[in-house]
């Protein structure tokens, strides 16, 4: 039996690599191998890039908002300690909670004006839940009420640098009671502005955040907004392995209006759905490349059967069984797929390594959310790609193998 298996292997090698009368046939075989390699390479690189894009967005969004965020859709809330205690009872897997006060305003710098989101952060707990303190490009987080840290893209747009001043402008606020003689009149809609010192620049890595956010100390933002002791948002960091969606749903069920809860995936639900859909579509399109290469494998094997008619007939006349003929051509097709798959995976992983180490492909961050092409290799997906490519190559060889197995040796020797 070992000799028969060795004979099949030897013949497969001879059929593929012969350099005598069938050099053109060997060339066509290697073209098929290259087609499979290109398809596998494209799948390896593209799926890794999509994984990296999804993973980077996940890291940035959870690094900005925690795993779960609970916020008020109405006015800021008093007694945040009681709310935090209720959150911990509802979500016992909560590892840390930080509170903040968020509002929208205008920011005026040396070189321009832009819309922004001012977030007052609790300096004692913000590092336990978010990555904001670890994303400082330069400077530090604000400690005093007149200090702010600015998103990097917003800072570039308005010309805000560490050590410079900018103005925070609330377009519409209630200034309270303004006395006019003996009468009192309600003044609504008067703008309010304050000067703040830039003490830090933050780059989260996502344009949506870097182009909008201004961070201040929680107590300073509360004074600026006239909301002492009030907060609008609670960000929750869960323990490893906890389900963020389940925790978010429990908070939504237990807190009524004006509360609302979302996990990190719900904050950009449409974006993540689009990424998953694109991943499926791209995988289908690129798999077609492998299928086209499989048709080349079929045509190569059929040409090989025609070219080797006499040799196959002689082998059958000498006792080469139909099953061995079938295995021979299945082995040839599978070998072409194996070589192409190994080459494609190897080259794809090499390209992924270069992209990961150099980040030499820049993206416009205002369009693609992040400014470079991230790469994450998932070995389960690489294994699936290789398995699909090998399966396609093998099944492409079944019909030629079946055809040659059914052929009588007399068909090849009749006209010789």
HELIX and SHEET records of a PDB file:
HELIX    1   1 UNK A    2  UNK A   17  1                                  16    
HELIX    2   2 UNK A   23  UNK A   65  1                                  43    
HELIX    3   3 UNK A   80  UNK A   90  1                                  11    
HELIX    4   4 UNK A  126  UNK A  129  1                                   4    
HELIX    5   5 UNK A  132  UNK A  135  5                                   4    
HELIX    6   6 UNK A  152  UNK A  158  1                                   7    
HELIX    7   7 UNK A  207  UNK A  210  1                                   4    
HELIX    8   8 UNK A  218  UNK A  225  1                                   8    
HELIX    9   9 UNK A  244  UNK A  254  1                                  11    
HELIX   10  10 UNK A  264  UNK A  267  1                                   4    
HELIX   11  11 UNK A  269  UNK A  307  1                                  39    
HELIX   12  12 UNK A  309  UNK A  317  1                                   9    
HELIX   13  13 UNK A  322  UNK A  358  1                                  37    
HELIX   14  14 UNK A  365  UNK A  368  1                                   4    
HELIX   15  15 UNK A  379  UNK A  406  1                                  28    
HELIX   16  16 UNK A  409  UNK A  413  1                                   5    
SHEET    1   A 9 UNK A 136  UNK A 139  0                                        
SHEET    2   A 9 UNK A 183  UNK A 202 -1                                        
SHEET    3   A 9 UNK A 147  UNK A 151  1                                        
SHEET    4   A 9 UNK A 213  UNK A 217 -1                                        
SHEET    5   A 9 UNK A 112  UNK A 121  1                                        
SHEET    6   A 9 UNK A  94  UNK A 109 -1                                        
SHEET    7   A 9 UNK A 233  UNK A 238 -1                                        
SHEET    8   A 9 UNK A  68  UNK A  72 -1                                        
SHEET    9   A 9 UNK A 259  UNK A 263 -1                                        
SHEET    1   B 7 UNK A 136  UNK A 139  0                                        
SHEET    2   B 7 UNK A 183  UNK A 202 -1                                        
SHEET    3   B 7 UNK A 147  UNK A 151  1                                        
SHEET    4   B 7 UNK A 213  UNK A 217 -1                                        
SHEET    5   B 7 UNK A 112  UNK A 121  1                                        
SHEET    6   B 7 UNK A  94  UNK A 109 -1                                        
SHEET    7   B 7 UNK A 165  UNK A 180 -1                                        
END                                                                             
